[in-house]
Amino acid sequence: MKKRNILVLIPAMLGLLTLSTPSVAEAQYYGYRPAPPPRPFVPPRARIRRPWHRTHFYFGGQLMGLGIIHQQIEGIGRLGHGGGFGLHGGVRFGRFVALEANWTFTAHDEEWDHDSLQIQTLTADVKFHIPTWRRLEPFIQAGGGWAFFGVTGAFEGGHPYLYTSGPTYNLGGGVDFHIGRYFTIGGRMLYRGMYFGEPQYGNKHASNFVHGLSIDFTAGLHF
């Protein structure tokens, strides 16, 4: 009787344990539940591409002042500081590089006999943009081309209009502020060197050069 009772109790206890604990299959199911899908990748802010980083054409203008740092203007006097305006346009190739053409005109008071002098420059420039992925974007600019020097009035004593030209270069940088996708305003500061040939007026020859610092306030339209 005792053995029979023991044989009866053992299956009953196993049955209770089976009801109170999960099955092996259920334990395996919970143990190997698949992980939830990963969250979508959000790129860092530094990798977000801005509209102005696209390859595109642009065109604009500037108001400028040209301060004279060093000069040699033989037979004319001293070239005073001046101001004027200019036009620029070019192509931006992606985030970093742009090629730009610049034309500038500045008028100067000549300190000797009040004749009005003018300088014009036409240059091809390379701009290296420094992407900040924000609206304010700095750049470095360098270029070279040709400069033209002239006098708008006659010299005292009836000398004719003076005209000469020569190579020029510029180097500097600035910032652009992007107003939406199509417009920018900004400013730049450029060191400008201009070397002129030997103009002839009367019986005198002169070799001239001008070194100056320009401050430009720019506005641009981007296509």
WOVENVEN-V103259 format. One record per residue. N is the residue number from 0. SS is DSSP state (a for helix, b for strand, c for the rest). Layout:
n->{N,N}
ss->{SS,SS}
This chain:
n->{0,1,2,3,4,5,6,7,8,9,10,11,12,13,14,15,16,17,18,19,20,21,22,23,24,25,26,27,28,29,30,31,32,33,34,35,36,37,38,39,40,41,42,43,44,45,46,47,48,49,50,51,52,53,54,55,56,57,58,59,60,61,62,63,64,65,66,67,68,69,70,71,72,73,74,75,76,77,78,79,80,81,82,83,84,85,86,87,88,89,90,91,92,93,94,95,96,97,98,99,100,101,102,103,104,105,106,107,108,109,110,111,112,113,114,115,116,117,118,119,120,121,122,123,124,125,126,127,128,129,130,131,132,133,134,135,136,137,138,139,140,141,142,143,144,145,146,147,148,149,150,151,152,153,154,155,156,157,158,159,160,161,162,163,164,165,166,167,168,169,170,171,172,173,174,175,176,177,178,179,180,181,182,183,184,185,186,187,188,189,190,191,192,193,194,195,196,197,198,199,200,201,202,203,204,205,206,207,208,209,210,211,212,213,214,215,216,217,218,219,220,221,222}
ss->{c,a,a,a,a,a,a,a,a,a,a,a,a,a,a,a,a,a,a,a,c,c,c,a,a,a,a,a,a,a,a,c,c,c,c,c,c,c,c,c,c,c,c,c,a,a,a,c,c,c,a,a,a,c,c,b,b,b,b,b,b,b,b,b,b,b,b,b,b,b,b,b,c,c,c,c,c,c,b,b,b,b,b,b,b,b,b,b,b,b,b,b,b,c,c,c,b,b,b,b,b,b,b,b,b,b,b,b,b,b,c,c,c,c,c,b,b,b,b,b,b,b,b,b,b,b,b,b,b,b,c,c,c,c,c,b,b,b,b,b,b,b,b,b,b,b,b,b,b,b,b,c,c,c,c,c,c,c,c,c,c,c,b,b,b,b,b,b,b,b,b,b,b,b,b,b,b,b,b,c,c,c,b,b,b,b,b,b,b,b,b,b,b,b,b,b,b,b,b,b,b,c,c,b,b,b,b,b,b,b,b,b,b,b,b,b,b,b,b,b,b,b,c}
